[in-house]
């Protein structure tokens, strides 16, 4: 197992509730909306997190919109700018709602009920599918979390490392990849956000080879597996930490550089030499299970 490196410092330098991954700052859904890491302090409202998760899944388009507006409000310099952001969101929701549930059904005249039901069903299915794809790309075990302060002195190499550690893939054939917009390759999407998504599969082979070469984790699994891990985290972390068995450092849904503190071995038993982050994590997990 390796000693703590600057790589690991970036893999979990998380002590606030801001989630930032792609590009300079891609503010993905998560912290502040729901508790998805034990480093995020528990609050009584998180007891409702399982129900909140269902509501968020059904209204995912507006959940993302609210999240984005909240981030813009935190960056706004004045109260007037914050109010403008909120009004813009309310206006957008109102226009979309009137179009989907008033104008389109009205255009169908006597078949307005059928059109209304079809629109509700289509929007619900789209929201549920987008929610599953996005959550499986960010919240399974192994997808790390970061604060904005890591950007202050981040090198280009560390930027790439952060993108890779902060995302997760799910395995998909051609049809599933197409239906997810190729976001089954979330790691590659984070690493190369300007690359056409139909190239992700080709790039993924090279990215994974580099992870193997430098002994870095490459988080992936089946869609069902990744989503079940996400659900486990959401439901577990709705509870106060005193009801949870593992510590903040050893819980599967989060990680901390403190697990590589005093007493950590520098040589992994499987490689016989100084290893990388992936070997360190595997070796530490084995020690914890003993």
C-alpha positions in Angstrom: 0.0 0.0 0.0 1.2 3.5 -0.8 1.8 6.4 1.5 -0.6 9.3 1.2 0.2 11.3 -2.0 -1.0 14.5 -3.5 -3.3 12.3 -5.6 -5.2 11.2 -2.6 -5.3 14.7 -1.2 -7.4 15.6 -4.3 -9.4 12.4 -4.2 -11.1 13.4 -1.0 -10.4 16.9 0.2 -14.0 17.2 1.2 -15.2 19.0 4.3 -18.1 21.1 3.0 -21.2 20.3 0.9 -20.3 21.5 -2.5 -19.9 19.1 -5.4 -17.7 20.1 -8.3 -16.3 17.9 -11.0 -16.2 18.7 -14.7 -14.4 21.4 -16.6 -13.3 24.2 -14.3 -16.3 23.7 -12.2 -19.1 21.4 -13.3 -21.6 21.8 -10.4 -23.3 18.4 -10.4 -26.3 17.5 -8.3 -25.7 16.3 -4.8 -24.4 18.1 -1.8 -26.8 20.5 -0.2 -29.7 18.6 -1.9 -29.0 15.2 -0.3 -26.4 13.8 2.0 -24.2 11.4 0.0 -21.0 11.3 2.1 -20.4 11.0 5.8 -18.2 14.1 5.7 -21.4 16.0 5.2 -22.8 16.8 8.7 -26.1 15.0 9.5 -29.1 17.2 10.0 -32.7 16.2 11.0 -34.1 17.0 7.6 -32.0 14.2 6.1 -34.4 11.7 7.7 -36.7 12.5 4.9 -34.0 11.8 2.3 -35.5 8.5 0.9 -38.8 10.3 0.2 -36.9 13.3 -1.2 -35.0 11.0 -3.5 -38.3 9.7 -5.0 -39.6 13.3 -5.5 -36.3 14.3 -7.0 -36.4 11.4 -9.4 -39.9 12.3 -10.6 -39.1 16.0 -11.0 -35.5 15.7 -12.0 -35.5 18.5 -14.6 -36.5 21.0 -12.0 -34.2 19.6 -9.4 -31.3 20.3 -11.6 -32.6 23.7 -12.4 -33.0 24.6 -8.7 -29.5 23.3 -8.0 -28.0 25.4 -10.8 -29.9 28.5 -9.7 -28.7 28.0 -6.1 -25.1 27.8 -7.3 -25.6 31.0 -9.4 -27.1 32.7 -6.3 -24.1 31.8 -4.2 -21.9 33.5 -6.9 -24.1 36.6 -7.2 -22.6 39.7 -5.7 -25.8 41.4 -4.6 -29.3 40.5 -3.3 -30.8 41.9 -6.5 -28.8 39.5 -8.7 -29.9 36.6 -6.5 -33.5 37.7 -6.8 -33.1 37.9 -10.6 -31.8 34.3 -10.7 -34.8 33.1 -8.7 -37.3 35.0 -10.9 -35.7 33.6 -14.0 -36.2 30.1 -12.7 -39.8 30.6 -11.7 -40.6 32.2 -15.1 -39.0 29.2 -16.9 -40.9 26.7 -14.9 -44.2 28.6 -15.5 -43.6 28.8 -19.2 -42.7 25.1 -19.5 -45.6 24.0 -17.4 -48.1 26.1 -19.4 -46.7 24.8 -22.7 -46.8 21.1 -21.6 -49.9 20.9 -19.6 -52.2 23.7 -21.0 -51.3 24.7 -24.6 -50.5 21.2 -26.0 -53.6 19.6 -24.5 -55.7 22.5 -25.7 -54.4 22.1 -29.3 -55.7 18.5 -29.1 -59.2 19.8 -28.5 -61.5 16.8 -27.7 -58.4 14.6 -27.1 -56.9 16.9 -24.5 -57.1 14.3 -21.8 -55.1 11.8 -23.9 -52.5 14.4 -24.7 -52.2 15.5 -21.1 -51.7 11.9 -19.9 -49.1 11.3 -22.6 -47.2 14.4 -21.7 -47.2 13.6 -18.0 -46.0 10.0 -18.7 -43.3 11.2 -21.2 -41.9 13.8 -18.8 -42.0 11.4 -15.9 -40.1 8.6 -17.8 -37.5 11.1 -19.1 -36.9 12.4 -15.5 -36.6 9.0 -14.0 -34.1 7.8 -16.7 -32.0 11.0 -16.5 -32.0 10.7 -12.7 -30.7 7.1 -12.9 -28.0 7.9 -15.4 -26.7 11.0 -13.6 -26.8 9.4 -10.2 -25.0 6.3 -11.4 -22.3 8.5 -12.8 -21.7 10.4 -9.6 -22.8 8.6 -6.4 -21.8 4.9 -6.4 -19.0 3.8 -4.1 -15.7 5.0 -5.5 -16.9 8.3 -6.9 -15.1 10.9 -4.8 -16.1 14.4 -3.8 -14.3 17.7 -3.8 -14.5 21.3 -2.5 -13.9 24.3 -4.6 -10.7 25.1 -2.8 -8.9 22.3 -4.7 -8.9 24.6 -7.7 -6.7 27.2 -6.1 -3.3 25.5 -6.8 -4.4 22.6 -9.0 -2.1 21.6 -11.8 -3.3 20.3 -15.1 -2.3 16.8 -14.2 -4.2 17.1 -10.9 -7.2 18.4 -12.8 -7.3 15.2 -14.9 -6.9 13.1 -11.8 -9.9 14.9 -10.2 -12.1 14.3 -13.1 -11.3 10.6 -13.2 -11.7 10.1 -9.4 -14.9 12.1 -9.2 -17.0 10.0 -11.6 -18.2 6.5 -12.2 -19.1 4.5 -15.2 -21.7 1.7 -15.8 -21.3 -1.1 -18.2 -23.5 -0.8 -21.4 -23.9 -2.3 -24.8 -24.6 -0.2 -27.9 -28.3 0.2 -27.2 -27.9 1.2 -23.5 -25.0 3.5 -24.3 -27.1 5.2 -27.0 -30.1 5.6 -24.7 -28.0 7.1 -22.0 -26.4 9.6 -24.4 -23.1 7.7 -23.8 -23.0 8.9 -20.2 -22.4 5.4 -19.2 -18.8 6.7 -19.9 -19.1 9.4 -17.2 -15.4 9.2 -16.4 -14.5 9.9 -20.0 -17.2 12.7 -20.2 -15.5 14.3 -17.2 -12.0 14.0 -18.7 -12.9 15.2 -22.2 -16.1 17.3 -21.9 -15.7 18.7 -25.4 -15.3 15.3 -27.1 -18.3 14.0 -29.1 -20.0 11.4 -26.9 -19.9 8.7 -29.6 -16.1 8.7 -29.1 -16.2 7.9 -25.4 -16.2 4.1 -25.9 -13.0 4.4 -28.0 -11.3 6.7 -25.5 -12.4 4.5 -22.6 -10.1 1.7 -23.6 -7.1 4.1 -23.5 -8.2 5.7 -20.2 -8.6 2.3 -18.5 -5.2 1.2 -19.8 -3.6 4.3 -18.2 -5.4 3.6 -14.9 -4.0 0.0 -15.0 -0.6 1.3 -15.8 -0.5 3.8 -12.9 -2.5 1.7 -10.5 -5.4 4.1 -10.3 -9.0 3.2 -9.6 -11.5 3.1 -12.5 -14.9 2.9 -11.0 -17.4 0.9 -13.1 -20.1 -1.8 -12.7 -23.4 -2.8 -14.2 -26.2 -0.2 -14.2 -28.2 -2.1 -11.6 -25.2 -2.6 -9.4 -24.2 1.1 -9.5 -27.8 2.2 -8.8 -28.2 -0.1 -5.9 -25.0 1.3 -4.4 -26.4 4.8 -4.8 -29.7 3.8 -3.2 -27.8 2.2 -0.3 -25.8 5.4 0.3 -28.9 7.6 0.1 -30.9 5.5 2.6 -28.0 4.9 5.0 -26.9 8.5 5.2 -30.4 9.6 6.0 -29.6 8.3 9.5 -27.3 9.9 12.1 -23.8 8.5 12.1 -24.3 6.9 15.6 -26.6 4.4 13.9 -24.0 3.4 11.3 -21.4 0.7 11.8 -18.4 1.9 9.8 -16.5 5.0 10.6 -16.3 8.1 8.4 -13.0 7.0 7.1 -13.9 3.3 6.3 -17.5 3.6 5.1 -17.8 2.2 1.6 -19.7 5.2 0.3 -16.9 7.6 1.2 -13.2 7.7 1.9 -10.7 9.8 3.7 -6.9 10.3 3.5 -6.9 9.6 7.2 -7.2 5.9 6.6 -3.6 6.1 5.3 -2.3 7.5 8.6 0.1 6.1 11.2 0.8 2.4 10.7 -0.1 2.3 7.0 2.2 -0.1 5.1 4.1 1.3 2.1 4.4 -2.0 0.2 1.3 -3.8 -1.1 1.3 -7.6 -0.6 -0.1 -8.2 -4.1 2.5 -6.2 -6.0 5.6 -6.5 -3.9 6.6 -2.9 -4.5 5.3 0.6 -4.0 1.9 0.6 -5.5 -0.7 3.2 -6.5 -4.0 4.5 -5.2 -6.0 1.5 -6.4 -3.7 -1.0 -4.6 -3.7 1.2 -1.5 -7.5 1.2 -1.4 -7.8 -2.5 -1.9 -5.2 -3.3 0.7 -6.8 -0.9 3.2 -10.2 -2.5 2.7 -8.7 -6.0 3.3 -7.2 -4.8 6.6 -10.5 -3.3 7.7 -12.3 -6.6 7.1 -10.0 -8.6 9.3 
